[in-house]
């Protein structure tokens, strides 16, 4: 079963509530936009041209927020049948090895996520093949902040970014660096949660990295229900 996460500091409580609020808002926005599009299409023969693209971006944000959140509350499913055959010290060692692999993986993906997003955000990409060793030198010709999405129009309250990111030129659609920002944000959160999980393992506050026994718990619940009836 997924553990109930109990933040211990004011900052941890703020981040925890912020994550849950953002996830709820993303789900709500996806539902509202999809419902509105269905009503407009079948009721009035029209629709939100930007609706599908917006829902796609919102879903991507939801997935990447959800991945790190599930690590925090140990909601990811895993198989530990073989691991449980070993003694507790060996299980802890294997868990620490798995944590190290996860940390390396998240670090590699974070580098790739930053480099991909930086290409659209007028920011330098990192040097180094596997891990960042510095930042590349930026040239005016390498700026890509003018790249736009396909359908989503730029709201008027975001016009202030035009002189900063597009040399004063008007955007017709929202620039890609805005929806793509979830890549370094989401993977950065994932790396942070893996670090937290590793610390819990070292302090013996947890026995596994992210394994949840939700499926087994559901089977047991159904079994007890059947026995009761």
C-alpha positions as CSV (number, residue, x, y, z in Angstrom):
1,X,0.0,0.0,0.0
2,X,1.2,3.5,-0.8
3,X,2.4,5.3,2.4
4,X,0.8,8.4,3.6
5,X,3.4,11.2,3.2
6,X,3.7,13.3,6.3
7,X,5.7,16.5,5.7
8,X,7.8,17.5,8.8
9,X,8.6,21.1,8.1
10,X,6.7,24.2,6.9
11,X,8.6,24.2,3.6
12,X,7.8,20.5,3.1
13,X,4.2,21.1,3.8
14,X,4.1,23.9,1.4
15,X,5.7,21.9,-1.4
16,X,3.5,18.9,-0.7
17,X,0.3,21.0,-0.8
18,X,1.5,22.8,-3.9
19,X,2.1,19.5,-5.7
20,X,-1.3,18.2,-4.8
21,X,-3.0,21.5,-5.8
22,X,-1.3,21.6,-9.2
23,X,-2.2,18.0,-9.9
24,X,-5.8,18.6,-9.0
25,X,-5.9,21.8,-11.2
26,X,-4.4,19.9,-14.1
27,X,-7.0,17.2,-13.8
28,X,-9.8,19.8,-13.5
29,X,-8.6,21.8,-16.5
30,X,-8.3,18.7,-18.7
31,X,-11.8,17.7,-17.8
32,X,-13.3,21.1,-18.4
33,X,-11.7,21.7,-21.7
34,X,-12.6,18.2,-23.0
35,X,-16.2,18.5,-21.8
36,X,-16.5,21.9,-23.4
37,X,-15.1,20.7,-26.6
38,X,-17.6,17.8,-26.7
39,X,-20.6,20.1,-26.0
40,X,-19.5,22.6,-28.6
41,X,-18.8,19.9,-31.3
42,X,-22.0,17.9,-30.9
43,X,-24.3,20.7,-29.7
44,X,-23.2,23.6,-31.9
45,X,-21.1,22.2,-34.7
46,X,-18.0,24.0,-33.6
47,X,-15.2,23.6,-31.1
48,X,-12.0,24.9,-29.4
49,X,-9.3,24.6,-32.1
50,X,-6.6,24.7,-29.4
51,X,-8.4,22.3,-27.1
52,X,-6.6,19.1,-28.2
53,X,-3.2,20.6,-28.0
54,X,-3.9,22.2,-24.6
55,X,-5.1,18.9,-23.2
56,X,-2.0,17.1,-24.6
57,X,0.3,19.6,-22.8
58,X,-1.7,19.4,-19.6
59,X,-1.6,15.6,-19.7
60,X,2.2,15.7,-20.1
61,X,2.4,18.1,-17.1
62,X,0.2,15.7,-15.1
63,X,2.3,12.7,-15.9
64,X,5.6,14.3,-15.0
65,X,4.2,15.8,-11.8
66,X,2.7,12.5,-11.0
67,X,5.8,10.4,-11.5
68,X,7.7,12.4,-8.8
69,X,4.7,12.6,-6.6
70,X,4.2,8.8,-6.7
71,X,7.9,8.3,-5.7
72,X,7.3,10.5,-2.7
73,X,4.3,8.6,-1.5
74,X,5.7,5.2,-2.7
75,X,2.8,4.6,-5.0
76,X,4.8,3.1,-7.9
77,X,4.2,-0.6,-8.3
78,X,7.1,-3.0,-8.1
79,X,8.0,-6.7,-7.9
80,X,10.0,-7.7,-4.8
81,X,9.2,-11.4,-4.6
82,X,12.9,-12.3,-5.3
83,X,14.2,-9.5,-3.1
84,X,12.2,-10.8,-0.1
85,X,14.1,-14.2,-0.3
86,X,17.2,-12.5,1.0
87,X,18.1,-11.4,4.6
88,X,17.3,-7.9,5.7
89,X,20.9,-6.6,5.3
90,X,21.1,-8.0,1.8
91,X,17.7,-6.5,0.9
92,X,18.9,-3.1,2.1
93,X,22.1,-3.4,0.0
94,X,20.1,-4.3,-3.1
95,X,17.7,-1.4,-2.3
96,X,20.6,1.0,-2.1
97,X,22.0,-0.3,-5.4
98,X,18.6,0.3,-7.0
99,X,18.5,3.8,-5.5
100,X,21.9,4.5,-7.0
101,X,20.7,3.3,-10.4
102,X,17.7,5.5,-10.1
103,X,19.8,8.6,-9.2
104,X,22.1,8.1,-12.2
105,X,19.1,7.6,-14.5
106,X,17.3,10.7,-13.2
107,X,20.5,12.7,-13.6
108,X,21.0,11.6,-17.2
109,X,17.4,12.4,-18.1
110,X,17.6,15.8,-16.3
111,X,20.5,16.8,-18.5
112,X,18.6,15.8,-21.6
113,X,15.5,17.5,-20.4
114,X,17.4,20.8,-19.7
115,X,19.2,20.7,-23.0
116,X,16.0,20.1,-24.9
117,X,14.1,22.9,-23.1
118,X,17.0,25.3,-23.2
119,X,16.9,25.1,-27.0
120,X,13.5,26.9,-26.9
121,X,14.2,29.1,-23.9
122,X,17.2,31.2,-25.2
123,X,19.3,29.5,-22.6
124,X,22.6,27.6,-23.0
125,X,22.7,23.8,-23.3
126,X,25.1,21.9,-21.1
127,X,28.4,20.5,-22.3
128,X,29.5,16.9,-21.6
129,X,28.2,13.7,-23.2
130,X,26.6,12.1,-20.1
131,X,26.7,14.5,-17.3
132,X,26.9,18.3,-17.5
133,X,30.4,19.8,-17.3
134,X,29.4,23.4,-18.0
135,X,27.3,25.5,-20.3
136,X,27.8,26.1,-24.0
137,X,28.6,29.6,-25.2
138,X,25.4,31.3,-26.5
139,X,25.2,33.2,-29.8
140,X,22.4,35.5,-30.9
141,X,21.8,33.2,-33.9
142,X,21.2,30.2,-31.7
143,X,18.2,31.7,-29.8
144,X,15.1,29.8,-30.4
145,X,12.6,31.6,-28.2
146,X,10.5,32.5,-31.2
147,X,9.3,28.9,-31.7
148,X,5.6,28.7,-31.1
149,X,3.1,25.9,-30.5
150,X,0.6,25.0,-33.3
151,X,-2.8,26.1,-32.0
152,X,-2.8,27.7,-28.6
153,X,-3.1,31.5,-28.9
154,X,-1.0,33.7,-26.6
155,X,-3.2,35.4,-24.0
156,X,-2.8,39.2,-23.7
157,X,-1.5,39.0,-20.1
158,X,1.6,37.2,-21.4
159,X,2.6,39.9,-23.9
160,X,5.2,41.1,-21.4
161,X,7.5,38.2,-22.5
162,X,7.8,39.4,-26.1
163,X,10.6,41.9,-25.5
164,X,12.4,39.5,-23.3
165,X,12.2,36.3,-25.4
166,X,11.3,37.5,-28.9
167,X,13.1,40.8,-29.4
168,X,9.9,42.7,-29.2
169,X,8.2,40.7,-32.0
170,X,4.6,39.6,-31.4
171,X,3.7,36.0,-30.7
172,X,0.6,34.7,-32.4
173,X,0.7,31.4,-30.3
174,X,2.3,30.7,-27.0
175,X,6.1,30.1,-27.2
176,X,7.1,26.5,-26.8
177,X,9.4,27.2,-23.9
178,X,6.3,27.6,-21.7
179,X,4.7,24.2,-22.0
180,X,8.1,22.5,-22.4
181,X,9.3,23.9,-19.1
182,X,7.7,20.9,-17.4
183,X,10.6,18.8,-18.7
184,X,13.4,20.1,-16.4
185,X,10.9,20.9,-13.6
186,X,9.3,17.4,-13.6
187,X,12.6,15.5,-13.9
188,X,14.2,17.8,-11.4
189,X,11.5,16.9,-8.9
190,X,11.9,13.2,-9.8
191,X,15.7,13.4,-9.0
192,X,14.9,15.3,-5.7
193,X,12.4,12.5,-4.7
194,X,14.9,9.8,-5.5
195,X,17.4,11.6,-3.2
196,X,14.8,11.7,-0.5
197,X,14.0,8.0,-0.9
198,X,17.7,7.1,-0.8
199,X,18.1,9.1,2.4
200,X,15.2,7.2,4.0
201,X,16.9,3.9,3.0
202,X,20.2,5.0,4.6
203,X,18.4,6.1,7.8
204,X,16.4,2.8,7.9
205,X,13.2,4.8,7.7
206,X,12.1,2.6,4.7
207,X,12.9,-0.9,3.5
208,X,12.4,-0.4,-0.2
209,X,12.7,2.5,-2.7
210,X,9.3,2.9,-4.2
211,X,7.6,-0.5,-4.1
212,X,3.9,-0.5,-3.5
213,X,1.8,-3.6,-2.8
214,X,-1.4,-2.0,-3.9
215,X,-2.4,-4.9,-6.1
216,X,-1.8,-7.5,-3.4
217,X,-3.7,-5.4,-0.9
218,X,-6.7,-5.2,-3.2
219,X,-6.7,-9.0,-3.6
220,X,-6.6,-9.4,0.1
221,X,-9.4,-6.9,0.5
222,X,-11.6,-8.7,-2.0
223,X,-10.8,-12.1,-0.3
224,X,-11.9,-10.8,3.1
225,X,-15.1,-9.3,1.5
226,X,-15.9,-12.7,0.0
227,X,-15.3,-14.5,3.2
228,X,-17.5,-12.0,5.1
229,X,-20.4,-12.5,2.6
